[in-house]
């Protein structure tokens, strides 16, 4: 069964009530994006979890802070976020593959960090690598497949629609989340279009189970709820 939701972020503790208290749709909870704004929140994750539970928000997945997964410190902050996920009954956490001067040694560091966390949580919490096509990313979409890693497939990050379809056809059992939005030549994260609807139809027909998260630029947030209801009715 597919669960549909929208991305909802916050940048500081004060925003949690404002952003989540009146939500009546499922969400991907996006933690503060950069380390300098995430760090003040780190010590308050239990309090954030308590608020989310008190607001009865259905959280489908978590988007982690953007910090290198190649660094040894990932074991520390990754565990903190995994414990936070457990508090609010969430299974999947999306990670950005950071840019690096890539070689096998650097990739091996990231793989060992991911393995360490996977062994801690025994499939109860799954860290998913989001798809970015830049060659300096520690894992490109092809390398996510090569290393058989759980994936969050953001279709707006991949220009080649054939590649998107190949991933859905051949790797969908390892795709935990889909970030859904439309793209144009020089823009991403636009309201859904016919291609997005084709993707959802394909996933429904193939009985895929996972989360489909609408992720729009701020100027299009007014479209989110209507588009979410449209997808749920498919």
C-alpha positions in Angstrom: 0.0 0.0 0.0 1.2 3.5 -0.9 1.1 6.2 1.7 0.9 9.8 0.4 2.2 12.8 2.3 3.8 16.2 2.0 7.2 17.5 3.1 7.0 19.7 6.2 10.2 21.2 7.6 11.1 23.4 10.6 14.2 25.5 11.3 14.0 25.9 15.0 12.2 24.7 18.1 9.8 27.7 18.1 8.5 26.6 14.7 7.4 23.1 15.6 4.0 24.0 17.0 3.4 26.5 14.2 4.2 24.0 11.5 2.7 20.8 12.9 -0.1 21.5 15.4 -2.8 22.0 12.8 -1.7 19.5 10.2 -4.3 16.9 9.2 -2.3 15.2 6.4 0.7 12.8 6.6 4.1 14.3 6.3 7.8 13.7 5.8 9.3 15.5 8.7 12.3 17.5 7.5 14.8 18.3 10.2 16.7 21.7 10.0 18.6 21.6 6.8 22.1 22.8 7.8 24.2 21.8 10.7 24.4 25.4 12.2 20.6 25.5 12.6 20.2 21.8 13.4 22.8 21.8 16.2 20.6 23.9 18.6 17.8 21.4 18.0 19.9 18.2 18.7 19.4 18.3 22.4 15.7 18.8 22.2 14.7 15.9 19.9 12.8 14.2 22.7 10.8 17.4 23.2 10.1 17.7 19.5 9.0 14.0 19.4 6.6 14.6 22.4 5.0 17.6 20.5 4.6 15.6 17.3 2.9 12.8 19.2 0.7 15.3 21.1 -0.4 16.9 17.8 -1.3 13.4 16.4 0.8 14.0 13.3 1.2 11.0 11.0 4.9 11.1 10.1 5.8 8.8 7.2 9.5 9.5 7.0 12.2 11.8 8.2 14.6 13.9 6.2 17.9 14.2 8.0 20.2 17.2 8.3 22.6 17.7 5.4 25.9 16.6 6.9 28.5 14.3 5.3 27.7 10.6 5.7 31.4 9.9 4.9 32.5 11.4 8.3 32.9 9.2 11.4 30.5 11.6 13.2 27.7 10.3 11.1 27.5 7.4 13.5 26.7 9.8 16.3 24.2 12.1 14.7 22.7 9.3 12.6 22.0 7.4 15.8 20.4 10.4 17.3 18.1 10.8 14.4 17.3 7.1 14.3 16.4 7.2 18.0 14.2 10.2 17.2 12.5 8.2 14.4 11.8 5.4 16.9 10.1 7.9 19.3 7.6 8.9 16.6 7.2 5.4 15.0 9.0 6.2 11.8 11.0 3.6 9.9 12.8 5.4 7.0 15.3 8.3 7.1 16.4 10.0 4.0 20.0 11.1 3.6 21.7 13.3 1.1 24.9 11.8 -0.4 27.4 14.5 0.2 29.8 15.9 -2.4 33.4 14.5 -2.1 36.6 14.0 -4.0 35.4 10.6 -4.6 37.4 7.4 -4.5 36.8 3.9 -3.2 38.2 4.7 0.2 35.7 7.5 0.8 32.8 5.4 -0.5 34.0 2.6 1.9 33.8 5.0 4.8 30.2 5.8 4.0 29.3 2.2 3.5 30.9 1.2 6.9 29.0 4.0 8.6 25.7 2.8 7.0 26.5 -0.8 7.9 27.2 0.2 11.5 23.8 1.9 11.8 22.0 -0.9 10.0 23.4 -3.4 12.4 22.3 -1.3 15.4 18.7 -1.1 14.3 18.2 -4.5 12.5 15.9 -3.2 9.8 13.6 -1.4 12.3 15.1 1.9 11.0 16.2 2.2 7.4 18.6 4.9 6.1 17.8 5.7 2.5 20.1 7.5 0.1 18.4 10.2 -2.0 19.0 10.3 -5.8 21.4 13.0 -7.1 23.2 12.7 -10.4 26.2 14.9 -9.7 29.4 12.9 -10.3 31.0 14.2 -7.0 28.1 12.7 -4.9 29.5 9.9 -2.8 26.7 7.7 -4.2 25.1 8.4 -7.6 21.8 6.6 -8.4 23.8 3.9 -10.3 26.1 3.5 -7.3 23.1 3.3 -4.9 22.0 0.3 -7.1 25.5 -1.1 -7.3 25.9 -1.2 -3.5 22.3 -2.4 -3.1 21.4 0.5 -0.7 17.9 1.6 0.2 16.8 4.5 -2.0 14.7 7.6 -1.8 14.0 8.4 -5.5 13.5 12.1 -6.2 12.3 12.2 -9.7 13.0 15.9 -10.2 16.7 15.3 -9.5 17.0 13.0 -12.5 16.7 14.7 -15.9 16.5 11.4 -17.9 13.0 10.0 -17.6 14.2 6.7 -19.1 16.6 6.3 -16.1 13.7 7.0 -13.7 11.6 4.2 -15.4 14.6 1.8 -15.3 14.9 2.4 -11.5 11.2 1.8 -10.9 11.2 -1.3 -13.1 14.4 -2.9 -11.8 15.0 -1.5 -8.3 11.6 -0.6 -6.9 11.8 -3.3 -4.1 14.6 -1.2 -2.7 12.9 2.2 -3.1 11.4 3.1 0.2 10.3 6.7 -0.6 9.5 8.7 -3.7 9.9 12.5 -3.7 7.3 13.6 -6.3 7.3 16.8 -8.2 7.6 18.1 -11.7 10.6 19.6 -13.4 11.3 21.9 -16.3 14.6 22.6 -18.0 16.0 24.9 -15.3 13.5 24.3 -12.5 12.7 21.6 -10.0 10.1 20.8 -7.4 7.1 22.1 -9.3 3.5 21.0 -8.9 2.9 17.5 -10.3 2.3 17.0 -14.0 1.2 14.1 -16.2 4.6 12.3 -15.8 4.2 12.3 -12.0 0.7 10.8 -12.4 2.1 8.1 -14.7 4.6 7.3 -12.0 2.0 6.9 -9.3 -0.2 4.8 -11.7 2.7 2.5 -12.3 3.4 2.1 -8.6 -0.2 1.4 -7.9 -0.4 -1.2 -10.7 2.7 -2.9 -9.4 1.5 -3.0 -5.8 4.5 -1.1 -4.6 4.5 -0.3 -0.9 6.2 2.9 0.3 5.8 6.6 0.8 5.1 9.1 -1.9 6.0 12.6 -0.7 5.1 15.8 -2.5 8.0 18.3 -2.3 7.3 21.7 -3.8 9.1 25.0 -3.9 7.7 27.4 -1.3 5.8 29.5 -3.8 3.8 26.3 -4.8 2.9 25.1 -1.3 -0.7 26.3 -1.8 -1.1 23.4 -4.3 0.1 20.7 -2.0 -3.2 19.6 -0.3 -5.3 19.6 -3.5 -2.6 17.6 -5.3 -2.3 15.2 -2.4 -6.0 14.5 -2.5 -5.8 14.0 -6.3 -3.1 11.3 -5.9 -5.0 9.6 -3.1 -8.0 9.3 -5.3 -6.1 7.6 -8.1 
